[in-house]
Amino acid sequence: MTNNTNGFMVVQNSTDESRLLGKFLYYSLADVLVEQRDFERICAALGFPYAGRRISEVDAFRNATGRVTRRTVSGSGGAQEIFRIYCRDNQRDGNLYSRELVRETVGLRTNRYEKLANVCYDSGAGMMYHDTVQGDPLLDVDQLCTDMEQKFGVFRNCLGRSQIDTVLLHYLKALDALPVSVYGRLYFIPRDKMHQVGLFEDLIEQLNHANRNDKALVVNSFFVADDAKQREKMAGEFYALARREAQEYQEKAAYLIDSGCQSAAIMERWIRRIEDLKEKKQRYEALFQKELTETDEEFNSLQLYQQELQIRAQGIRALKAA
């Protein structure tokens, strides 16, 4: 059975892969927060590729102090006083990262700022602490600072949305995933990689159980029928992505050449990335059964940059070997 969703022909179930173009995959991480050890355990149990990464305690400090508290307080005579409580950066001093807790009161012509506390993180000692400057009649400053310190204890051991999303995007890149621009977090997975989507869905479902926040994570996928109309639509999406990536690679290659880069390893890394993009284009051309000639100009230029990087990298290697 098929149904048409915004012009794309999707298939609810199919056992005949020859009739499929691939899969659409949609996901949303909401405000996910998962302990790193739980994330590593889930990945290991599922066999999901994850090399591990260190959680930045400075980022944990900024996350813990970055939650803005808003207040609207009624005053006498029906008047209202509107104010915000938030942290803003002070100048860094060596290992000491300092932010100040501020009360901003909204005025007709100008706002009034009052410093309530200093909130600090000492990266050398690995500890967070605060120093109350003044109290507030409507807010328990010490308790708010204590709450931020408790949140720091959570954030320093947990992976948030941006960190988990980075892991997921690496996996999607390995699947030759094509972001469908009009839909946001919607990706097209080509037919030869769509059997790996199940692992992605299993990971999101397991993270739902480990999520320390209430809002549910969402994941769903559905098959895409293989016909001329669908191939044409997806070819247009790939054209936009490939052209953008090719231009980005050209800019990076030009920078390495113009700046006289002397690192063969860096140039060879970008040579491989260019080659990967060219091979990805060939795979999509085979899937769509057409040559994507619209990108010829970008890829021809990219080929010249790749050749120049190869010559320079080989020259540097030869000099070191001499």
N, C-alpha and C positions, 0 to 999 in steps of 0.2 A: 504494500500500500504506500502511495506517495501523497504528499500534500505540498502546496506551494506556499512558502513563507517569504514574503518580501521579494518575490522573483526568483528565489532559489528553490529548486526541486529537491526535497528531502525525502528520505526513505526511512520508515520506522524500523523495519527489520529486513535483512537480506543475507542470504548465505552464498550468493553468487557474486564474488568480488569483481568479476569482469564487467558487471553492470554498474559498478560504483566508481565514482571519481575520487572519493575519499570520505573524510568525516569533518563535520563542524564540531568544535569544542568550545564551550563557554564555561568560564569560572569567575567567581568573585570571592576574595579573601576577607571581605568585611574588615573588622578591627581585630584580626587574629593575633593571639599572643600565646606562644607554646614554649614550654621549657625546652632548652636545648637538648637535654638528655632524652626527653620524650620524643623530640623530633628525630634524633639520631636512632633511637630504638625503633621507631615506626619505619624509617627508611631502610634500616637493616633487615627488619622482618619482611618488608615487601620486596626487597632487592632493588629499591629505588636509588639511582646514582646520587651520592652526596659525599663530597670529599671532606666536609667539615670546615668550619670557619670560626675564628675567634670573635667573641662578642666584644665590641668596643665599650669599655666602661665610661668613656667620655660621652659616647652616644647615649648610654643608659642614663647618665646624669642629665643630659639635655632633654631626654624623653620624660624623665621624672619631674623636671621643673618646667616643662613646656605646656602643661595643662592650664589653660586660662580659666579663672573663676570669675563669673560675671554676677553682678548684684544690681538690683534696683530697689531703693529704699524710700518709702514714703516719709515725708517730713511733715512739719506742722502746716496748718492752713491748706492742706491738699497739695502742697508742693512735693515734688519728687527729686530725690538726689540719686543720680546715676553714676555708678563707679565700676571700675574693673580692678581686679587683683591679678597680677601676672609677674613673671620673672623676665628680666632683661640682662644682657651681658655686661659685665665689667671687663676691664683690661686683664688679659691673662698674665700671670706672674710665674714663669717657670713651670713647675709641676702643678701649680694651683690654678684651678678653673673657678671663677667666681661669677655669680649672678646675684642681682639684688631683687628682692621681693618688693613690688611697688604697688601703691594704691593710687589709681588715676581717677580723679573726680571730674566729671564732665561739667564745664561751665558754658556760659553764653558766648563768650569771646575767646576764652583760653581755658585750658584744662590745668588742674592743680595736681602736682605729683608729690607723694610723700613716701619716703623710703621706710619700709617696715622691718626688713631683715636682710642680712647677707647670707647667701646660701652658697657653700663652697664644696668643691671636690678636689682632694689631694691625690693626684695620680701616683705619687711616690709611695704614699702610705696606703692607697687603695681605700680611702674612707671619705664619706660625705658628712658634713656637719653644718650647723647654722648658728648665727649670732643675731639675736633679736635687737633691733635698734629702738623701736617704739611699739607700743601696743595699739590696738584699734578697738573702739567701742563696739563695733559690729562684727568683729572677726577675731577668732582665737589664733593669733599669729604663730605661737609656739606649736599648736596642734597641726596647723597647716604645714609648717616646716617638717614636723615629725612625719606627717603623711607622705610628703615628698621623699623623705629618706627611706620610708618603707617601700614606696614605689621603686626607688632606685635598687633596693634589694631584689625586687622582682625582675626589673628590666635587665639587670646585669646577668641574669641566668636564663633569659628568654629570648626567643627570636620573634620579631614583629613582622608586620605585613611586608615592608620593603625587603627585608632579608629573605623571607620565604619566597617572595615573588621572584627574587633573583635566581634562586635555586630552580624554580619552576620554569623560568624563561630559558635557562640553560638547557633543560630537558626538551622544551619545545623547539629550541634551535636545532637540537640533534634529530628531531623529527621532520626537519625541513618545513616547520609550521609557517604558514602565511597569515599574518594578521589581517583580518577583514576590517578595513579602516572605519566603515560606517557603523560598525557594531561595538566598538570598544574592545572589551576582553573576549573577543570571538576570533577563533583561529581555524583556518582550514588545514587539515592534515592530509597529505596525499595518500593515495591508496596503499602504496608499499610500506607505509609507516603507521597506518591507522590501527593495526593490531596492538600497538604500544600505548594507545590512549587509555586502555583499561587500567594500566598501572598508575597513570596520572590521576584517574578518577578515584582509585583505591586510596591513594595518598591523601587527597582532599577529604575523603570521608573519614579516614583515621584521624586527621588533624582536627576535625570537628569534635571528636571525643576528647582530644587533649587541649582544646582551646580554653583558655582561662577567662575569656570574655564571652558575653551572652549571645551576640549576634551570630547566626549560623553562616558557615561557609557554603557556597553553592558551586556545583559542577554538573554539567550535563553535556551529552554529545549525541549526534544523530548523523546518519549516513547521507551522502549527497549523490544523487543519481548522475550517471555518466551519459550526457548527451551534448550535442553541439552547443546549445544555448548556455548550459552550465559551464562548459569549457571556456566559452567566450567571456563570461562574467568573471571567472576566476583568473583568466589570463590578464584581464584588465587590472585586477587587484595585484597580481604578481608584477606586472609592468611598473606600477607605481612604487612598489617596495624595492624591486631590483634597481630601478633608476636612482632612487634615493640612496641606497647602500653603495652603488657604484660611485656616485658623486662624493659620498663621504670617504670612500677608500681613495679616490683620486686626490682629495684634499690632504689626507694623511700622507700619501706617498709623495706628493709635491712638497710637503713640509719637511719630510726626511731628506729629500734631495736638496732642497734650497738651503737647509740648515747645515748641510755637510755632515750628516749623521755618520759616525765612525763605528757603530755597533752593527756587526753583521747579523747578530742574533735577532735584533729588533727588525731589521729589514727583511730577514728570512721569515719572521713571524707574519709580517704583512704580505709577503709573497704567497704564503700558504693561505691566508685569508682571501686574497684575490682569487686564488685557484679554487678554493672551496665555493666561492660565489659563482664562478664560471661553471663549475660542475653542477651546482644547484640549478642554475638556469637550464642546463642541458636536461636534467631530470624532469623539470617542469615542462619543457618543450615536448618531451616524449609523452608525458601524461596528457597534455592538452592537444597533442597531435598537430602542432603548428610551430613554426619558427617565430620567436618573439623578436622580429626585426625592429620593432619600435625602440629597443634598447641597444641597437648596434652601435650607435655613436658613442654612448657611454662606455660600452664594453671594449670597443676598439681603442679608445683613449686609455682605458684601464690596462689593456694589454701592453701598451707602450710604457706606461709607468712600471708595470711588473718587470718588463725586460730591463729597464734602467736600474731598478733595484737589484735585480739578479747580477748585473754586471758589476755594480758597486760592491755588493756583498762578496762576490767571488774575488774581486780585487783585494779587499781587506783580508780575506782568508789567506790569499796567496802571499801577501806581505808578511803576515804573522808566521806563516810556515817557512818563509825564506830564512 
